[in-house]
């Protein structure tokens, strides 16, 4: 059936609670009947949704789609509603998700040194240590909320270590980050207040690191600035902020969504558990890629704005229009993936878009993969009888546009201290 074939049913309703629980049937409808679809978002912003894999991959690499919100032809009622709440007022806009070349090229080059395969491999023992410490905290109890007690704190503490946040300050970061991912579930204005507090702390930390640098990412950014790269304090603060913001919520959802998918697919989970018991690593690696494809942590790529009129999937996009590439829809496109709605942990040809594509491909992907592999493997090894508590229908997904993740993931298991 072509995209011009009359739809047999009306368009599905988007952005409801039912949609948040399982958006994939609606995305299948859009791929078939309206693959580039103009809609009004809950915020009141009108945007284009791109849902087919080929169109998505093209859009992610198209430099006519700018990341800089200055190109948004935004009406007054939508002003300031296309980014992270509070980042404009806190002067945290000059980060990798909001800029284009040449500034993007310069800043990405500076930060990429922290995410080389060698640096990530050196960090692996610390990730394992954090993982075991968190499991130790609930292993003897026989039950846990894997989001609150495991998937959320693990990447927070890991990224704080990378940035050089002292251990005594990391719980503050955890509180601020917790407010930032509630997406309307906390007090009104809470996200913006948390962003402001984080901005103030980062300014102070940058000053301290300039006086007494260490072997951490913020010190590295300061050294690069002092050696002629011209990184302003706002740029350094914005970079640290977005590394924390983008570097933890994606991993929270990778672990949460991934463990939930394994619990709902016992045959696949048993295959992975047997492979781990045999001391193999290959299935774990393809498993994490498949979990990223099947129900990934990022539902839509971050905002893009047309700098000129262009065509995507046969639709004319006007200059100034926002475009949202729906990664969750593209990664279930049957034109690209065989049996896309089936979870197959051994899927080898898996060029998913879970971490994006093009110059904005996720810089922290190697670290997120390490954290996801370590977290899932250690859970299955230490808690082999892990099972979901209660009815899956009672689980709730966090509201929000870009990310996809569970609010809670209650589980049970035999009491263990191993």
C-alpha positions as CSV (number, residue, x, y, z in Angstrom):
1,X,0.0,0.0,0.0
2,X,1.5,3.4,-1.0
3,X,1.3,6.5,1.2
4,X,-1.3,7.9,-1.2
5,X,-3.8,5.0,-0.6
6,X,-6.8,6.3,1.3
7,X,-6.5,5.4,5.0
8,X,-9.1,2.8,6.1
9,X,-9.3,4.3,9.5
10,X,-9.0,7.9,10.9
11,X,-5.5,9.0,12.1
12,X,-4.7,7.7,15.6
13,X,-4.7,10.2,18.5
14,X,-1.2,11.1,19.5
15,X,0.3,12.1,22.9
16,X,-2.4,10.5,25.0
17,X,-1.6,8.3,28.0
18,X,-2.6,5.3,25.9
19,X,-0.2,6.4,23.2
20,X,2.6,6.9,25.7
21,X,2.2,3.3,26.9
22,X,2.4,1.8,23.4
23,X,3.1,4.3,20.6
24,X,4.1,1.7,18.0
25,X,0.6,1.0,16.5
26,X,0.2,4.7,15.9
27,X,3.6,5.0,14.4
28,X,2.9,2.1,12.1
29,X,-0.2,3.9,10.9
30,X,1.8,7.1,10.3
31,X,4.5,5.2,8.4
32,X,1.9,3.7,6.1
33,X,-0.4,6.7,5.5
34,X,1.3,9.9,6.6
35,X,5.0,9.3,6.9
36,X,5.8,13.0,7.1
37,X,3.0,14.3,9.3
38,X,2.3,17.8,10.5
39,X,0.8,17.9,14.0
40,X,0.2,20.1,17.0
41,X,2.2,19.0,20.0
42,X,0.9,19.2,23.5
43,X,3.0,22.4,24.0
44,X,1.1,24.1,21.2
45,X,4.1,24.0,18.9
46,X,3.3,22.8,15.3
47,X,5.9,20.4,14.0
48,X,6.6,17.8,11.3
49,X,7.0,14.1,12.4
50,X,9.2,12.0,10.2
51,X,8.5,8.3,10.7
52,X,10.1,6.2,7.9
53,X,13.6,4.9,8.2
54,X,14.9,6.2,4.9
55,X,13.4,9.7,5.4
56,X,14.6,9.8,9.1
57,X,18.2,8.9,8.1
58,X,18.2,11.6,5.4
59,X,16.7,14.2,7.8
60,X,19.2,13.5,10.5
61,X,22.1,14.2,8.1
62,X,20.5,17.1,6.2
63,X,22.4,20.3,7.1
64,X,19.4,22.4,6.0
65,X,17.8,21.2,9.2
66,X,19.5,23.3,11.8
67,X,19.8,22.5,15.5
68,X,19.9,26.2,16.5
69,X,16.5,27.4,17.8
70,X,17.2,30.8,16.3
71,X,15.9,29.4,13.0
72,X,12.5,28.5,14.4
73,X,9.8,30.7,13.0
74,X,8.0,30.5,16.3
75,X,4.7,32.2,17.1
76,X,4.4,34.1,20.3
77,X,2.4,31.3,22.1
78,X,5.1,28.8,21.3
79,X,8.1,30.8,22.3
80,X,10.7,29.0,24.4
81,X,8.8,25.6,24.2
82,X,11.2,23.7,22.0
83,X,14.2,23.0,24.3
84,X,15.0,22.0,27.8
85,X,12.9,24.1,30.2
86,X,15.0,26.8,31.8
87,X,18.1,26.5,29.6
88,X,17.6,29.9,27.9
89,X,17.3,31.9,31.1
90,X,20.2,30.0,32.6
91,X,22.4,30.8,29.6
92,X,23.0,27.1,28.8
93,X,22.0,27.2,25.2
94,X,25.5,26.9,23.6
95,X,25.8,23.1,23.8
96,X,26.0,20.4,21.2
97,X,22.3,19.9,20.8
98,X,21.6,23.5,19.9
99,X,24.4,24.5,17.6
100,X,25.6,23.9,14.0
101,X,29.1,23.9,12.4
102,X,31.6,25.4,12.8
103,X,30.9,25.9,16.5
104,X,29.5,22.4,16.8
105,X,32.7,21.0,15.2
106,X,34.9,22.9,17.5
107,X,33.0,22.0,20.7
108,X,32.5,18.3,19.7
109,X,36.3,18.0,19.0
110,X,37.0,19.2,22.6
111,X,34.6,16.9,24.3
112,X,35.2,13.8,22.1
113,X,38.5,13.2,23.8
114,X,36.6,12.0,26.9
115,X,34.7,9.4,25.0
116,X,37.4,7.6,23.0
117,X,37.2,3.8,23.2
118,X,40.3,3.8,25.4
119,X,38.9,6.3,27.9
120,X,35.6,4.4,28.1
121,X,37.4,1.0,28.5
122,X,39.4,2.5,31.4
123,X,36.2,3.6,33.0
124,X,34.7,0.0,32.8
125,X,35.9,-1.1,36.3
126,X,34.3,2.0,37.8
127,X,31.0,1.3,36.1
128,X,31.1,-2.3,37.4
129,X,31.9,-1.1,40.9
130,X,28.9,1.3,40.8
131,X,26.6,-1.4,39.4
132,X,27.5,-3.9,42.1
133,X,27.2,-1.3,44.9
134,X,23.7,-0.4,43.8
135,X,22.6,-4.0,43.6
136,X,24.1,-4.6,47.0
137,X,21.7,-2.0,48.3
138,X,18.6,-4.1,47.5
139,X,19.8,-7.6,46.9
140,X,19.0,-8.8,50.4
141,X,15.5,-7.3,50.4
142,X,14.0,-9.5,47.7
143,X,12.3,-6.6,45.9
144,X,13.3,-3.3,44.3
145,X,12.2,-0.5,42.0
146,X,14.8,-0.9,39.3
147,X,14.3,2.7,38.0
148,X,14.6,4.6,41.3
149,X,17.2,2.3,42.9
150,X,19.3,1.2,39.9
151,X,18.7,2.5,36.4
152,X,18.5,6.2,37.6
153,X,21.5,6.5,40.0
154,X,24.0,4.4,37.9
155,X,24.4,6.8,35.0
156,X,24.1,9.9,37.3
157,X,27.1,8.8,39.5
158,X,29.0,7.7,36.4
159,X,28.7,11.0,34.6
160,X,29.4,12.9,37.8
161,X,32.7,10.9,38.1
162,X,33.6,11.8,34.5
163,X,32.8,15.5,34.9
164,X,34.8,15.6,38.2
165,X,31.9,16.4,40.5
166,X,33.2,15.6,44.1
167,X,31.4,12.7,45.8
168,X,30.0,14.9,48.5
169,X,28.1,16.9,45.8
170,X,26.8,14.0,43.7
171,X,23.6,13.6,45.7
172,X,22.6,17.2,44.8
173,X,23.1,16.3,41.2
174,X,20.9,13.3,41.7
175,X,18.1,15.5,43.1
176,X,18.4,18.0,40.3
177,X,18.4,15.4,37.7
178,X,15.5,13.6,39.2
179,X,13.4,16.8,38.9
180,X,14.5,17.3,35.3
181,X,13.2,13.9,34.1
182,X,9.8,14.1,35.8
183,X,8.4,16.0,32.8
184,X,5.5,17.6,34.5
185,X,5.3,15.0,37.3
186,X,6.9,17.4,39.8
187,X,6.0,20.9,41.1
188,X,5.3,23.6,38.5
189,X,8.5,25.3,37.4
190,X,10.6,22.6,39.1
191,X,12.6,21.8,36.0
192,X,13.6,25.4,35.4
193,X,14.6,25.8,39.1
194,X,16.7,22.7,39.0
195,X,18.4,23.9,35.8
196,X,19.1,27.2,37.5
197,X,20.6,25.5,40.6
198,X,22.7,23.2,38.3
199,X,24.0,26.3,36.4
200,X,25.0,28.0,39.5
201,X,26.8,25.0,40.8
202,X,28.6,24.4,37.5
203,X,29.9,28.0,37.4
204,X,31.3,27.5,40.9
205,X,32.8,24.1,40.0
206,X,34.4,25.5,36.8
207,X,36.0,28.2,38.9
208,X,37.4,25.6,41.4
209,X,38.7,23.4,38.6
210,X,40.5,26.4,37.1
211,X,42.3,26.9,40.4
212,X,42.9,23.2,41.0
213,X,42.5,21.1,37.9
214,X,42.2,17.3,37.9
215,X,42.0,14.4,35.4
216,X,38.3,14.9,34.6
217,X,36.2,16.3,31.8
218,X,35.6,19.8,33.2
219,X,39.3,20.3,33.9
220,X,40.0,19.1,30.3
221,X,37.5,21.7,28.9
222,X,39.2,24.4,30.9
223,X,42.7,23.3,29.8
224,X,41.5,23.4,26.1
225,X,40.1,26.9,26.7
226,X,43.3,28.1,28.2
227,X,45.3,26.7,25.2
228,X,43.5,28.9,22.7
229,X,40.3,27.0,21.9
230,X,38.3,30.0,23.2
231,X,35.8,28.1,25.3
232,X,33.8,30.6,27.2
233,X,32.5,29.9,30.7
234,X,29.0,29.8,29.3
235,X,30.1,27.2,26.8
236,X,31.9,25.1,29.4
237,X,28.9,25.2,31.7
238,X,26.5,24.4,28.9
239,X,28.7,21.6,27.8
240,X,28.9,20.0,31.3
241,X,25.1,20.5,31.6
242,X,24.2,18.8,28.4
243,X,26.6,15.9,29.0
244,X,24.8,15.3,32.3
245,X,21.3,15.8,30.9
246,X,21.8,13.8,27.7
247,X,24.2,11.4,29.3
248,X,22.0,10.1,32.1
249,X,18.4,10.0,30.9
250,X,19.2,8.0,27.8
251,X,20.9,5.4,29.9
252,X,18.2,5.3,32.6
253,X,15.7,4.5,29.8
254,X,18.1,2.0,28.0
255,X,18.4,0.0,31.3
256,X,14.8,0.4,32.3
257,X,13.2,-0.3,28.9
258,X,15.7,-3.0,28.2
259,X,15.2,-5.0,31.4
260,X,11.4,-4.6,31.0
261,X,11.6,-6.0,27.4
262,X,13.6,-9.0,28.7
263,X,11.1,-9.6,31.5
264,X,8.3,-9.6,28.9
265,X,10.2,-11.9,26.5
266,X,11.3,-14.9,28.7
267,X,12.7,-17.0,25.8
268,X,15.0,-14.2,24.7
269,X,16.0,-13.5,28.3
270,X,16.8,-17.2,28.9
271,X,19.0,-17.1,25.7
272,X,20.9,-14.2,27.0
273,X,21.2,-15.6,30.5
274,X,22.6,-18.9,29.2
275,X,25.1,-17.0,27.0
276,X,26.3,-15.0,30.0
277,X,26.6,-18.2,32.1
278,X,28.8,-19.6,29.4
279,X,31.1,-16.6,29.6
280,X,30.2,-15.3,26.2
281,X,30.0,-11.6,25.3
282,X,28.8,-11.6,21.7
283,X,25.1,-12.1,22.4
284,X,25.2,-9.4,25.1
285,X,26.5,-6.9,22.6
286,X,23.9,-7.6,19.9
287,X,21.2,-7.8,22.7
288,X,21.8,-4.2,23.8
289,X,21.7,-3.0,20.2
290,X,18.4,-4.9,19.7
291,X,17.0,-3.4,22.9
292,X,17.9,0.1,21.6
293,X,16.1,-0.7,18.4
294,X,13.1,-2.4,19.8
295,X,12.1,0.1,22.5
296,X,14.9,2.6,22.7
297,X,15.4,5.4,25.2
298,X,15.0,8.3,22.8
299,X,11.6,8.3,21.1
300,X,12.3,11.4,19.0
301,X,15.5,13.0,18.0
302,X,16.0,16.5,19.4
303,X,14.6,19.5,17.6
304,X,15.6,20.6,14.1
305,X,14.5,23.7,12.2
306,X,14.4,24.2,8.5
307,X,16.7,27.0,7.4
308,X,15.1,27.0,3.9
309,X,12.3,25.3,2.1
310,X,13.0,21.6,1.5
311,X,11.2,18.3,0.7
312,X,11.2,15.2,3.0
313,X,9.2,12.2,1.9
314,X,7.4,14.1,-0.7
315,X,6.1,16.8,1.7
316,X,7.1,20.4,1.4
317,X,8.7,21.8,4.7
318,X,8.7,25.6,5.0
319,X,11.7,27.6,6.2
320,X,11.4,28.0,10.0
321,X,9.3,24.8,10.5
322,X,10.3,22.5,13.3
323,X,11.0,18.9,12.4
324,X,11.1,15.9,14.8
325,X,12.6,12.7,13.5
326,X,10.7,9.8,15.2
327,X,13.5,7.3,16.0
328,X,11.0,4.9,17.6
329,X,9.0,4.7,14.4
330,X,12.0,4.5,12.0
331,X,13.5,1.7,14.0
332,X,10.3,-0.4,13.5
333,X,10.1,0.3,9.7
334,X,9.5,-3.1,7.9
335,X,11.2,-1.6,4.8
336,X,14.5,-1.7,6.8
337,X,14.1,-4.4,9.5
338,X,12.7,-7.9,9.0
339,X,10.0,-8.7,11.5
340,X,10.5,-5.3,13.2
341,X,8.0,-5.8,16.0
342,X,9.8,-9.0,17.1
343,X,12.5,-8.8,19.8
344,X,15.5,-10.8,18.4
345,X,18.6,-10.4,20.6
346,X,20.8,-12.1,18.0
347,X,19.7,-9.6,15.2
348,X,23.0,-8.9,13.5
349,X,22.2,-6.5,10.7
350,X,20.9,-3.8,13.0
351,X,21.7,-0.3,11.8
352,X,19.2,1.3,14.2
353,X,19.0,5.1,14.7
354,X,18.8,4.9,18.5
355,X,21.8,7.1,18.9
356,X,21.1,9.3,15.8
357,X,23.0,9.7,12.6
358,X,25.3,12.2,11.0
359,X,27.3,14.9,12.7
360,X,25.0,14.9,15.8
361,X,25.5,11.1,16.4
362,X,25.5,10.7,20.1
363,X,28.9,11.4,21.5
364,X,28.3,9.4,24.6
365,X,27.1,6.2,22.8
366,X,30.2,4.1,23.8
367,X,29.7,5.0,27.5
368,X,25.9,4.3,27.3
369,X,26.6,0.9,25.7
370,X,29.1,0.1,28.4
371,X,26.7,1.1,31.2
372,X,23.8,-0.8,29.5
373,X,25.8,-4.0,29.0
374,X,27.3,-3.9,32.5
375,X,23.9,-3.2,34.2
376,X,21.9,-5.9,32.3
377,X,24.6,-8.6,32.5
378,X,25.2,-8.0,36.2
379,X,21.5,-8.0,37.0
380,X,20.9,-11.3,35.2
381,X,24.0,-12.8,36.8
382,X,23.3,-11.8,40.3
383,X,19.5,-12.0,40.3
384,X,18.7,-14.8,37.8
385,X,15.2,-15.3,39.0
386,X,14.3,-11.6,38.5
387,X,10.6,-11.1,37.8
388,X,8.1,-8.3,37.4
389,X,5.9,-7.4,40.3
390,X,2.2,-6.9,39.5
391,X,0.5,-6.4,36.2
392,X,2.4,-4.8,33.3
393,X,-0.8,-2.8,32.5
394,X,-0.3,-0.9,35.8
395,X,3.1,0.5,34.8
396,X,3.2,4.1,33.7
397,X,5.5,5.8,31.3
398,X,6.9,9.3,31.9
399,X,5.3,12.1,29.9
400,X,7.5,14.2,27.6
401,X,8.3,14.4,23.9
402,X,11.9,13.3,23.3
403,X,12.6,10.5,25.8
404,X,10.7,7.2,26.4
405,X,11.0,5.6,29.8
406,X,9.2,4.0,32.7
407,X,8.4,5.9,35.9
408,X,8.9,2.7,37.9
409,X,9.9,-0.9,37.4
410,X,9.0,-3.0,40.5
411,X,10.6,-6.4,40.6
412,X,11.0,-9.4,42.9
413,X,13.7,-12.0,43.4
414,X,15.1,-14.4,46.0
415,X,17.1,-12.6,48.7
416,X,20.8,-12.6,47.8
417,X,24.1,-11.1,48.9
418,X,26.3,-12.7,46.3
